[in-house]
Amino acid sequence: GVDAMQGKIGVVVRPIAELEPGQVKVGGETWTARSFYDGESIPEGARIEVVRVEGVTALVIAAPSPHLNDETKEA
């Protein structure tokens, strides 16, 4: 179900613009997506994490790269 989407990692297949939804692919399914943070755009090809689903729209954040090591600090 929709609740199972929370925390899933996917990839942006149509860029998410500041004021315009894009599309993400999560677990083989394509979802309409908006950034969870107002005014944040996420480029095509970026990894995302699903924060919440509202209706048929996934609210997502940019996901950290799996290649970052744990010592990397966020600025």
C-alpha positions in Angstrom: 0.0 0.0 0.0 0.8 3.7 0.1 2.3 3.5 3.6 4.9 1.0 2.4 6.2 3.7 0.1 7.6 5.8 3.0 11.4 5.6 3.2 11.7 3.9 -0.2 14.5 5.0 -2.5 13.9 5.8 -6.1 15.2 7.9 -9.0 13.9 11.1 -10.7 12.8 10.3 -14.3 11.2 13.8 -14.9 12.8 16.7 -13.1 11.0 18.1 -10.1 10.8 21.9 -10.4 10.3 24.5 -7.7 6.7 24.9 -8.6 6.0 22.0 -10.9 5.8 18.3 -10.1 8.0 15.7 -11.8 8.1 12.0 -11.9 10.0 9.4 -9.9 10.5 5.7 -10.3 10.2 3.7 -7.1 10.3 -0.1 -7.1 9.3 -0.3 -10.8 6.4 2.1 -10.4 6.3 5.6 -11.8 4.8 8.2 -9.4 4.1 11.9 -9.8 6.3 13.6 -7.3 6.9 17.0 -5.6 9.7 18.0 -3.3 8.8 17.7 0.4 10.6 21.0 0.9 9.0 24.1 -0.7 11.0 25.6 -3.4 13.5 22.8 -3.8 14.0 21.4 -7.3 15.5 17.9 -7.9 17.2 17.1 -11.2 16.5 14.1 -13.5 18.7 11.1 -12.5 18.9 12.2 -8.8 18.3 9.6 -6.1 15.3 10.4 -3.9 13.7 9.1 -0.7 9.9 9.1 -0.3 8.9 11.0 2.8 5.1 10.7 2.4 2.4 10.0 -0.2 -0.6 12.4 -0.6 -3.2 11.0 -2.8 -1.3 9.9 -5.9 1.6 12.2 -5.4 4.9 11.2 -3.7 6.5 13.9 -1.5 10.3 13.3 -1.8 13.6 14.5 -0.6 17.0 14.2 -2.4 18.6 11.0 -1.0 22.3 10.9 -0.1 24.5 9.0 -2.4 25.3 5.4 -1.3 28.9 6.2 -2.0 29.3 8.9 0.7 31.0 7.5 3.8 29.6 8.0 7.2 32.3 10.6 8.2 31.0 13.1 5.6 29.4 15.9 7.5 26.5 17.9 6.1 27.2 21.7 5.9 
